[in-house]
Amino acid sequence: MNPPKKIIVIGGGAAGFFSAINCKNFHPGYEVIILEKTQHLLSKVKVSGGGRCNVTHACFEIEELIKNYPRGAEFLRECFSHFMTTDTIKWFEKRGVKIKKEEDGRMFPVSNSSQTIIDCFLEEVKKRDIKIILGDGFIKLERKENYFILHSQKTSYKCDKVIVTTGSSPQVWETLKKAGHTIVNPVPSLFTFHIDDERIKGLPGISVNYGIVKTADKKIETRGPVLITHWGLSGPAILKLSAFGAEEFHKRNYHFTILVNWLGTDKKIILEHLRKLRDEQAKKIIDTISPFEIPLRFWKSLCVAAGVTDFKWASISNKQLENLAAQLCECEFQVTGKSTFKEEFVTCGGIALDEVNNETMESNTLPGVYFAGEVLNIDAVTGGFNFQAAWTTGFLAGKNV
Ligand SMILES: Cc1cc2nc3c(=O)[nH]c(=O)nc-3n(C[C@H](O)[C@H](O)[C@H](O)COP(=O)(O)OP(=O)(O)OC[C@H]3O[C@@H](n4cnc5c(N)ncnc54)[C@H](O)[C@@H]3O)c2cc1C
């Protein structure tokens, strides 16, 4: 009788556990080992979603779902046809982890604790007799005729196939590069913007729900809440812009111009509305009541920027109304740096996707080697999409290895 096939999953994070468990699920006869460099398993899962683990997003159409991936959308279209958000929910529920949806579509375990996800994985690993080796990092892979020798910090392992799920590890990317893979230059994604500007100074905490943010060339546009912070701007629309513009902003050393539409409405319509206000409220002072859904303090600040303070509406010129409409709908800011969003850093870049089969996750360059998770050049906006990519690619790698 032949010995069982031996699979080594490199990396004990979200993608590693999902690959290993699904591998055993589909191939109960295989020997599956998770090799983790540190002494800790699933450390990002533990802190994810503020300790609640935002496991996926309530988006159930592939074409809608892929819009949340600045890098990897095309690649994932095929992957999601095999394992979607609905499959994630079912997968966890089948194992006793109930998932709930929040108003904004983010989905969490009902327990509101990432430990529930960790416990689920650890139980599966135990039940399926998956071996875990801690404190030993992968260094190099040596191909023999029909098996691999995996060299680690402490020893070497003979195995039939390998699933690489090492997340954003520069050392592993370097090793894979030497083995023939192309690595798309890793740069940060998902960050907030540093902006030093009188218009937003002293106004932290003020937010609008329906903002539109664009790059100066208008090539990238995102929508959603925008939040004024102590150091600049944040909120979902800003984070999305940071993700879709990650490579461009990196090239510019995080110095670039953005345009914010605070009202999410076309400038022409706002200008028309301002003209109407001038006629209807002729005798009123412009900066005593905010006529839009923005707080009075911020309205006053925009009035100052447009040069129209303490004036009666009737005395405002057409030019001044245009200035005001511009402040409301095309408010220009110079970004001069970035900050991490709640420590939720994500790196874009990684293994070039045209070198990986998106039905099986097998490397086209190194047959017998599979990839899942953040090691690939896939990343998403916030909301549970990054984990969804880890589950989907992990499922496919585990199934097809
Ligand atoms: C603070 C924070 C909060 C987040 N919250 C969310 C959220 O709520 N929802 C969401 O969708 N996404 C979230 N993300 C993103 C998400 O955590 C990642 O996309 C996901 O963890 C990627 O999983 P992975 O398994 O590919 O990589 P990782 O989780 O990074 O795991 C890689 C593992 O490989 C190990 N490793 C590295 N090199 C080696 C080596 N040479 N040998 C052996 N092992 C090695 C590492 O130690 C690590 O354990 C968050 C990220 C952060 C930082």
Ligand as a Chemical Component Dictionary entry (heavy atoms), coordinates in Angstrom:
data_LIG
# 
_chem_comp.id                   LIG 
_chem_comp.type                 NON-POLYMER 
_chem_comp.pdbx_formal_charge   0 
_chem_comp.three_letter_code    LIG 
# 
loop_
_chem_comp_atom.comp_id 
_chem_comp_atom.atom_id 
_chem_comp_atom.alt_atom_id 
_chem_comp_atom.type_symbol 
_chem_comp_atom.charge 
_chem_comp_atom.model_Cartn_x 
_chem_comp_atom.model_Cartn_y 
_chem_comp_atom.model_Cartn_z 
_chem_comp_atom.pdbx_ordinal 
LIG C1  C1  C 0 -5.809  44.392 12.662 1  
LIG C2  C2  C 0 -6.416  43.762 11.442 2  
LIG C3  C3  C 0 -7.779  43.556 11.400 3  
LIG C4  C4  C 0 -8.363  42.966 10.266 4  
LIG N1  N1  N 0 -9.707  42.758 10.268 5  
LIG C5  C5  C 0 -10.281 42.185 9.185  6  
LIG C6  C6  C 0 -11.678 41.879 9.197  7  
LIG O1  O1  O 0 -12.386 42.061 10.191 8  
LIG N2  N2  N 0 -12.203 41.322 8.057  9  
LIG C7  C7  C 0 -11.438 41.042 6.954  10 
LIG O2  O2  O 0 -11.977 40.548 5.960  11 
LIG N3  N3  N 0 -10.113 41.260 6.959  12 
LIG C8  C8  C 0 -9.513  41.811 8.045  13 
LIG N4  N4  N 0 -8.160  42.014 8.036  14 
LIG C9  C9  C 0 -7.367  41.467 6.921  15 
LIG C10 C10 C 0 -7.185  39.950 7.154  16 
LIG O3  O3  O 0 -6.747  39.747 8.490  17 
LIG C11 C11 C 0 -6.173  39.344 6.195  18 
LIG O4  O4  O 0 -6.601  39.585 4.869  19 
LIG C12 C12 C 0 -6.065  37.822 6.428  20 
LIG O5  O5  O 0 -5.628  37.583 7.738  21 
LIG C13 C13 C 0 -5.095  37.175 5.441  22 
LIG O6  O6  O 0 -4.973  35.834 5.814  23 
LIG P1  P1  P 0 -3.688  34.966 5.408  24 
LIG O7  O7  O 0 -3.868  33.650 6.048  25 
LIG O8  O8  O 0 -3.491  35.058 3.957  26 
LIG O9  O9  O 0 -2.452  35.744 6.062  27 
LIG P2  P2  P 0 -2.089  35.906 7.592  28 
LIG O10 O10 O 0 -3.314  35.981 8.425  29 
LIG O11 O11 O 0 -1.134  37.043 7.653  30 
LIG O12 O12 O 0 -1.341  34.554 7.984  31 
LIG C14 C14 C 0 -0.074  34.231 7.474  32 
LIG C15 C15 C 0 0.608   33.301 8.461  33 
LIG O13 O13 O 0 1.790   32.797 7.847  34 
LIG C16 C16 C 0 2.833   32.814 8.818  35 
LIG N5  N5  N 0 4.123   32.839 8.102  36 
LIG C17 C17 C 0 4.710   33.874 7.460  37 
LIG N6  N6  N 0 5.891   33.500 6.961  38 
LIG C18 C18 C 0 6.059   32.194 7.274  39 
LIG C19 C19 C 0 7.090   31.243 7.021  40 
LIG N7  N7  N 0 8.199   31.567 6.359  41 
LIG N8  N8  N 0 6.932   29.982 7.475  42 
LIG C20 C20 C 0 5.813   29.609 8.162  43 
LIG N9  N9  N 0 4.829   30.475 8.451  44 
LIG C21 C21 C 0 4.940   31.753 7.997  45 
LIG C22 C22 C 0 2.555   34.059 9.610  46 
LIG O14 O14 O 0 3.214   34.044 10.874 47 
LIG C23 C23 C 0 1.030   34.004 9.741  48 
LIG O15 O15 O 0 0.625   33.259 10.846 49 
LIG C24 C24 C 0 -7.562  42.607 9.157  50 
LIG C25 C25 C 0 -6.165  42.809 9.195  51 
LIG C26 C26 C 0 -5.597  43.361 10.325 52 
LIG C27 C27 C 0 -4.104  43.551 10.369 53 
# 
loop_
_chem_comp_bond.comp_id 
_chem_comp_bond.atom_id_1 
_chem_comp_bond.atom_id_2 
_chem_comp_bond.value_order 
_chem_comp_bond.pdbx_ordinal 
LIG C1  C2  SING 1  
LIG C2  C3  SING 2  
LIG C2  C26 DOUB 3  
LIG C3  C4  DOUB 4  
LIG C4  N1  SING 5  
LIG C4  C24 SING 6  
LIG N1  C5  DOUB 7  
LIG C5  C6  SING 8  
LIG C5  C8  SING 9  
LIG C6  O1  DOUB 10 
LIG C6  N2  SING 11 
LIG N2  C7  SING 12 
LIG C7  O2  DOUB 13 
LIG C7  N3  SING 14 
LIG N3  C8  DOUB 15 
LIG C8  N4  SING 16 
LIG N4  C9  SING 17 
LIG N4  C24 SING 18 
LIG C9  C10 SING 19 
LIG C10 O3  SING 20 
LIG C10 C11 SING 21 
LIG C11 O4  SING 22 
LIG C11 C12 SING 23 
LIG C12 O5  SING 24 
LIG C12 C13 SING 25 
LIG C13 O6  SING 26 
LIG O6  P1  SING 27 
LIG P1  O7  DOUB 28 
LIG P1  O8  SING 29 
LIG P1  O9  SING 30 
LIG O9  P2  SING 31 
LIG P2  O10 DOUB 32 
LIG P2  O11 SING 33 
LIG P2  O12 SING 34 
LIG O12 C14 SING 35 
LIG C14 C15 SING 36 
LIG C15 O13 SING 37 
LIG C15 C23 SING 38 
LIG O13 C16 SING 39 
LIG C16 N5  SING 40 
LIG C16 C22 SING 41 
LIG N5  C17 SING 42 
LIG N5  C21 SING 43 
LIG C17 N6  DOUB 44 
LIG N6  C18 SING 45 
LIG C18 C19 SING 46 
LIG C18 C21 DOUB 47 
LIG C19 N7  SING 48 
LIG C19 N8  DOUB 49 
LIG N8  C20 SING 50 
LIG C20 N9  DOUB 51 
LIG N9  C21 SING 52 
LIG C22 O14 SING 53 
LIG C22 C23 SING 54 
LIG C23 O15 SING 55 
LIG C24 C25 DOUB 56 
LIG C25 C26 SING 57 
LIG C26 C27 SING 58 
# 
